[in-house]
Amino acid sequence: MPYPSAYDVPPSRVARTPDDRFIDLPDFNYTPRYAYLHGLRYAFIDETSGILHNGDELSASQSRKIPESSIHWETFLCLHGQPTWSYLYRRMIPVFLKHSTNVKEGYIRRRILAPDYFGCGRSDKPVDDDFYTFDMHQNFLINFVRRHILEEGSTRGDVIAVVQDWGGILGLTLPPIFPNLFTRLLVMNTGLGLGKVPSKAWQDFHDFIKRSPNADVGGIIARGTKHLTPKEIAAYDAPHPDQLSKASVRRFPPIVPREANMPGVASSYAALAYFNRLLPSQLRVFVAIGLKDPVLGESVMESMTKLAFSSTGAFVLKHPEAGHFVQEWGAPIAQAALDAWSIPLGAEEDGKIEGVEWRPPRSSARL
């Protein structure tokens, strides 16, 4: 059902998951923040670290002696995919908050932002499938970056996009919209919407969702993530108590930019052109590939890394056990990315991190 504007949805057509479904989530004790976009409420995690310095977190008394002007801020924008929500980042957020490398990095504080898209997690869920479009989701993230990073955030430091699945399909289009804002990328099993079907396994998933309007969300995630406990699977089910609340789950596959004239294709090509104009000093990229993902696995990720990041170079980690939801193996990946980024620019070949390969830039890759 179309509405006068993308977010002008009658209250009667909006579901809001009851708070009691989010009680006692395993390893996810973060208090959500809420904000509104044209009357629709969205939720996000907003956590800030202490001051990190040379491998340690400073005590409260030590921190009071450090002037604010001496602190370098790192803001991590963690974007989930489908059919997940910010809970997916529970294994990575603690590492981002606590891990300090042993190099002389000065004083660092980190802010972790992890939004739930509309239709996901604790955010409002318009019940009409047609509400969910590529442009709606992209505009939500543009608004989120402007409001919660540019307006609320520190004016100093780095902004890091952490993306997987739809987090990358959408999130990788943000750097050209905000040039010079994003200085690092952590890219996990995702792709750019360049007007092509990503893989046969993706087409199979698309067809499965099409015939499954009340899909078992927890079951989908557990299928390729065997180590999840029953409580963790239930946490993925929590946002979607009934079929009415699953409109976003149904709509994500059909709106993947897989044909040349679909929304999102132009934005994706703009992102590709932008990445290929950058120098290694402008964007540091860490790619983590879950090798057991049949949908957006090694071949898809190798192709995208070569196509998008040959100009900047990239650190590449291949996780032999990780499936599509790479964040479920995310703690060592987060640590490896932080360690890789601590290597001085130009010294990547000399930096040795277990399981991580440095792919140097090729100047001929620029468009």
C-alpha positions as CSV (number, residue, x, y, z in Angstrom):
1,M,0.0,0.0,0.0
2,P,1.7,3.2,-1.1
3,Y,1.7,6.3,1.1
4,P,2.2,10.0,0.4
5,S,5.8,9.8,1.5
6,A,8.1,6.9,2.3
7,Y,7.7,7.3,6.1
8,D,4.1,8.6,6.3
9,V,2.5,5.4,7.5
10,P,-0.8,5.4,9.4
11,P,-0.3,4.2,13.0
12,S,-2.8,1.4,12.4
13,R,-0.4,0.0,9.8
14,V,2.6,-0.2,12.1
15,A,3.6,-3.0,14.4
16,R,5.8,-2.5,17.4
17,T,7.3,-5.6,19.0
18,P,6.6,-5.7,22.8
19,D,9.5,-4.9,25.0
20,D,9.1,-8.1,27.0
21,R,10.2,-10.1,24.0
22,F,13.7,-8.6,24.4
23,I,14.2,-9.5,28.1
24,D,17.3,-11.5,29.0
25,L,18.9,-11.6,25.6
26,P,22.1,-13.6,25.8
27,D,25.3,-11.5,25.8
28,F,23.4,-8.4,24.8
29,N,22.8,-6.2,27.8
30,Y,23.0,-2.9,26.0
31,T,20.3,-0.3,26.6
32,P,18.8,0.7,23.3
33,R,18.4,4.3,22.3
34,Y,15.3,5.4,20.4
35,A,14.7,8.2,17.9
36,Y,12.0,9.1,15.4
37,L,11.9,9.6,11.6
38,H,8.7,11.1,10.4
39,G,6.7,9.5,13.2
40,L,8.3,6.0,13.0
41,R,10.5,5.0,15.9
42,Y,13.8,3.3,15.4
43,A,16.2,1.7,17.8
44,F,20.0,1.6,17.9
45,I,22.8,0.6,20.2
46,D,25.1,3.5,21.2
47,E,28.0,2.4,23.4
48,T,31.2,4.3,24.2
49,S,34.5,2.9,25.4
50,G,36.9,4.1,28.1
51,I,40.2,5.6,27.0
52,L,42.4,3.1,25.4
53,H,46.2,3.5,25.3
54,N,49.1,1.2,24.3
55,G,47.3,-2.1,25.0
56,D,45.3,-1.1,28.1
57,E,42.2,0.7,29.1
58,L,43.0,3.6,31.5
59,S,41.5,3.7,34.9
60,A,39.0,6.4,35.9
61,S,41.7,8.3,37.7
62,Q,44.1,8.1,34.8
63,S,41.4,9.1,32.4
64,R,40.7,12.3,34.2
65,K,44.2,13.5,33.5
66,I,43.9,13.2,29.8
67,P,42.7,16.3,28.0
68,E,39.8,15.9,25.6
69,S,41.9,17.4,22.8
70,S,44.4,14.6,23.1
71,I,41.8,11.8,22.5
72,H,41.4,10.3,19.0
73,W,37.8,9.1,18.4
74,E,36.9,6.0,16.3
75,T,33.2,5.6,15.5
76,F,32.0,2.2,14.3
77,L,28.8,2.1,12.3
78,C,27.7,-1.6,12.5
79,L,25.1,-2.5,9.8
80,H,23.3,-5.8,10.0
81,G,21.7,-7.8,7.2
82,Q,18.6,-9.8,6.6
83,P,16.8,-11.3,8.5
84,T,18.8,-10.2,11.5
85,W,19.1,-7.1,13.7
86,S,21.8,-5.4,15.8
87,Y,21.9,-8.5,18.1
88,L,24.1,-10.0,15.4
89,Y,27.0,-7.7,16.6
90,R,27.1,-8.9,20.2
91,R,30.3,-10.8,19.7
92,M,32.1,-7.9,18.0
93,I,31.0,-4.9,20.1
94,P,32.9,-6.0,23.2
95,V,36.1,-6.2,21.2
96,F,35.6,-2.8,19.6
97,L,35.0,-1.4,23.0
98,K,38.0,-3.0,24.8
99,H,40.7,-4.2,22.4
100,S,43.7,-1.9,22.4
101,T,46.7,-2.7,20.3
102,N,50.2,-2.5,21.7
103,V,51.5,0.0,19.3
104,K,52.0,3.6,20.3
105,E,48.6,4.8,19.2
106,G,48.0,7.7,21.5
107,Y,44.8,7.9,23.4
108,I,41.7,6.4,21.7
109,R,38.0,6.3,22.6
110,R,35.5,4.3,20.5
111,R,31.8,4.8,19.9
112,I,29.8,1.9,18.6
113,L,26.5,2.6,16.7
114,A,24.4,-0.4,15.6
115,P,20.9,0.6,14.3
116,D,18.0,-1.7,13.6
117,Y,16.5,-0.9,10.3
118,F,12.7,-0.3,10.0
119,G,11.1,-3.7,10.1
120,C,13.9,-5.2,12.1
121,G,14.9,-5.6,15.8
122,R,13.3,-3.1,18.2
123,S,12.4,-0.6,15.4
124,D,8.9,0.0,14.2
125,K,7.6,-2.5,11.6
126,P,5.2,-1.1,9.0
127,V,3.1,-4.1,8.1
128,D,2.6,-3.5,4.3
129,D,5.3,-5.1,2.2
130,D,5.4,-2.2,-0.3
131,F,6.8,0.1,2.4
132,Y,10.2,-1.6,2.2
133,T,12.2,-0.4,-0.7
134,F,15.9,0.1,-1.4
135,D,15.5,3.9,-1.4
136,M,13.6,3.8,2.0
137,H,16.4,1.8,3.7
138,Q,19.2,3.9,2.1
139,N,17.5,7.2,3.1
140,F,17.1,5.9,6.6
141,L,20.8,5.3,6.9
142,I,21.6,8.7,5.3
143,N,19.5,10.3,8.0
144,F,21.1,8.1,10.7
145,V,24.6,9.2,9.7
146,R,23.7,12.8,9.5
147,R,21.9,12.9,12.8
148,H,23.9,10.5,15.0
149,I,27.5,10.8,13.5
150,L,27.8,14.3,11.9
151,E,25.5,16.1,14.4
152,E,26.1,14.1,17.6
153,G,29.6,12.7,17.1
154,S,33.1,13.9,17.6
155,T,34.5,16.1,14.9
156,R,37.9,14.4,15.3
157,G,38.9,10.9,14.3
158,D,37.9,8.0,12.1
159,V,34.5,6.6,11.1
160,I,34.5,2.9,10.3
161,A,31.7,1.1,8.5
162,V,31.2,-2.5,9.5
163,V,29.0,-4.3,7.0
164,Q,27.6,-7.7,6.1
165,D,24.8,-8.9,3.8
166,W,22.3,-6.0,3.3
167,G,24.6,-4.0,5.6
168,G,27.0,-3.9,2.7
169,I,24.5,-3.6,-0.1
170,L,23.2,-0.4,1.6
171,G,26.2,0.6,3.6
172,L,28.8,0.5,0.8
173,T,26.8,3.2,-1.0
174,L,27.3,5.6,1.9
175,P,31.0,6.6,1.4
176,P,30.4,8.5,-1.9
177,I,27.4,10.2,-0.3
178,F,29.6,11.3,2.6
179,P,33.0,11.7,0.9
180,N,36.0,11.8,3.3
181,L,33.9,10.7,6.3
182,F,34.5,7.0,6.2
183,T,38.2,6.1,6.6
184,R,38.0,2.4,7.2
185,L,35.8,-0.5,6.1
186,L,35.3,-3.9,7.6
187,V,33.5,-5.9,4.9
188,M,32.0,-9.3,5.6
189,N,30.1,-11.6,3.1
190,T,28.1,-9.0,1.2
191,G,28.1,-7.4,-2.3
192,L,27.4,-4.4,-4.4
193,G,24.0,-4.2,-6.2
194,L,25.4,-4.1,-9.7
195,G,22.3,-5.5,-11.5
196,K,23.3,-9.2,-11.3
197,V,22.0,-12.2,-9.3
198,P,24.8,-12.8,-6.8
199,S,24.7,-16.6,-6.9
200,K,22.5,-19.6,-7.5
201,A,22.2,-20.1,-3.8
202,W,21.0,-16.5,-3.4
203,Q,18.3,-17.2,-6.1
204,D,17.3,-20.3,-4.1
205,F,17.0,-18.2,-0.9
206,H,14.9,-15.6,-2.8
207,D,12.5,-18.3,-4.0
208,F,12.3,-19.8,-0.5
209,I,11.3,-16.5,1.0
210,K,8.8,-15.9,-1.8
211,R,6.9,-19.1,-0.9
212,S,7.4,-18.6,2.9
213,P,5.5,-15.5,4.1
214,N,5.8,-16.6,7.7
215,A,9.4,-17.7,7.5
216,D,11.1,-19.1,10.6
217,V,13.7,-16.4,11.2
218,G,15.6,-18.1,13.9
219,G,15.7,-21.3,11.9
220,I,17.1,-19.5,8.9
221,I,20.0,-18.2,10.9
222,A,20.6,-21.4,12.8
223,R,20.8,-23.5,9.6
224,G,24.3,-22.3,8.9
225,T,25.3,-21.3,12.4
226,K,25.3,-24.6,14.2
227,H,26.9,-23.4,17.4
228,L,24.0,-21.1,18.4
229,T,22.2,-22.0,21.6
230,P,18.4,-22.2,21.8
231,K,18.3,-18.8,23.6
232,E,20.4,-17.2,20.9
233,I,18.1,-18.6,18.2
234,A,15.1,-17.2,20.2
235,A,16.8,-13.8,20.3
236,Y,16.7,-13.7,16.5
237,D,13.0,-14.7,16.6
238,A,12.2,-12.1,19.2
239,P,11.5,-9.1,16.9
240,H,9.0,-11.1,14.8
241,P,6.2,-12.6,16.9
242,D,3.9,-13.2,14.0
243,Q,3.5,-13.1,10.2
244,L,2.4,-9.4,10.3
245,S,5.7,-8.4,11.7
246,K,7.8,-10.1,9.0
247,A,7.1,-7.7,6.1
248,S,10.8,-6.7,6.0
249,V,11.9,-10.3,6.0
250,R,9.7,-11.0,3.0
251,R,10.8,-7.9,1.1
252,F,14.6,-7.8,1.4
253,P,15.3,-10.5,-1.3
254,P,13.0,-9.0,-4.0
255,I,14.6,-5.6,-3.7
256,V,18.2,-6.7,-4.1
257,P,19.4,-4.7,-7.1
258,R,19.8,-7.7,-9.4
259,E,18.5,-6.1,-12.7
260,A,20.0,-3.1,-14.5
261,N,17.0,-0.9,-14.0
262,M,16.3,-1.5,-10.3
263,P,16.7,1.1,-7.6
264,G,20.1,0.8,-6.0
265,V,22.1,-0.1,-9.1
266,A,23.1,3.5,-9.8
267,S,24.2,4.0,-6.2
268,S,26.2,0.8,-6.3
269,Y,28.1,1.8,-9.4
270,A,28.7,5.2,-7.9
271,A,30.2,3.5,-4.9
272,L,32.4,1.3,-7.1
273,A,33.7,4.4,-9.0
274,Y,34.3,6.2,-5.7
275,F,36.3,3.3,-4.2
276,N,38.4,3.1,-7.4
277,R,39.4,6.7,-7.2
278,L,40.7,6.5,-3.6
279,L,44.3,6.1,-2.5
280,P,45.3,3.7,0.3
281,S,45.8,6.7,2.6
282,Q,42.1,7.6,2.2
283,L,40.5,4.3,3.0
284,R,41.8,1.2,4.8
285,V,39.9,-1.9,4.1
286,F,39.6,-5.2,5.9
287,V,37.7,-8.0,4.2
288,A,36.5,-11.1,6.2
289,I,35.2,-14.0,4.2
290,G,33.1,-16.8,5.8
291,L,34.1,-19.8,3.6
292,K,31.0,-21.9,4.5
293,D,28.6,-19.4,3.1
294,P,26.9,-20.7,-0.1
295,V,25.1,-17.4,-0.8
296,L,27.8,-14.6,-0.6
297,G,30.8,-16.7,0.0
298,E,34.4,-16.9,-1.3
299,S,33.8,-16.4,-5.0
300,V,31.5,-13.5,-4.6
301,M,33.7,-11.8,-2.0
302,E,36.9,-12.4,-4.0
303,S,35.3,-10.8,-7.0
304,M,34.1,-7.8,-5.1
305,T,37.4,-7.3,-3.4
306,K,39.2,-7.3,-6.7
307,L,36.6,-5.0,-8.3
308,A,36.1,-2.5,-5.5
309,F,39.3,-2.4,-3.4
310,S,42.2,-3.0,-5.9
311,S,42.9,0.8,-5.7
312,T,43.1,1.0,-1.9
313,G,44.4,-2.5,-1.2
314,A,42.8,-4.7,1.4
315,F,43.6,-7.0,4.3
316,V,41.8,-10.3,3.7
317,L,41.0,-12.9,6.3
318,K,39.3,-16.2,5.3
319,H,37.5,-17.9,8.1
320,P,37.2,-21.7,7.4
321,E,34.2,-22.3,9.7
322,A,32.2,-19.1,9.3
323,G,29.0,-19.2,7.4
324,H,26.9,-16.3,6.0
325,F,26.4,-14.6,9.3
326,V,30.1,-14.0,9.8
327,Q,29.5,-11.9,12.9
328,E,28.7,-15.1,14.8
329,W,32.4,-15.8,14.5
330,G,33.1,-12.1,14.9
331,A,35.3,-11.7,18.0
332,P,38.7,-12.8,16.5
333,I,37.7,-11.0,13.2
334,A,37.1,-7.7,15.0
335,Q,40.5,-8.1,16.8
336,A,42.3,-8.9,13.6
337,A,40.8,-5.9,11.9
338,L,41.9,-3.6,14.7
339,D,45.4,-5.1,14.7
340,A,45.6,-4.7,11.0
341,W,44.6,-1.1,11.1
342,S,47.3,-0.4,13.7
343,I,50.0,-1.3,11.2
344,P,51.4,2.0,9.8
345,L,50.4,3.0,6.3
346,G,52.9,1.7,3.9
347,A,54.2,-1.0,6.2
348,E,51.3,-3.5,5.6
349,E,53.6,-6.1,3.9
350,D,55.8,-6.2,7.1
351,G,52.9,-6.5,9.5
352,K,52.2,-10.2,10.4
353,I,48.7,-11.0,11.7
354,E,47.8,-14.7,11.8
355,G,45.4,-15.7,9.1
356,V,45.4,-12.2,7.4
357,E,46.8,-11.6,3.9
358,W,47.6,-8.1,2.7
359,R,46.5,-7.5,-0.9
360,P,48.5,-4.4,-2.1
361,P,46.9,-1.7,-4.3
362,R,47.2,-1.7,-8.0
363,S,47.3,1.7,-9.5
364,S,45.9,0.3,-12.8
365,A,42.7,-0.6,-11.0
366,R,41.5,3.0,-10.9
367,L,38.7,3.9,-13.2
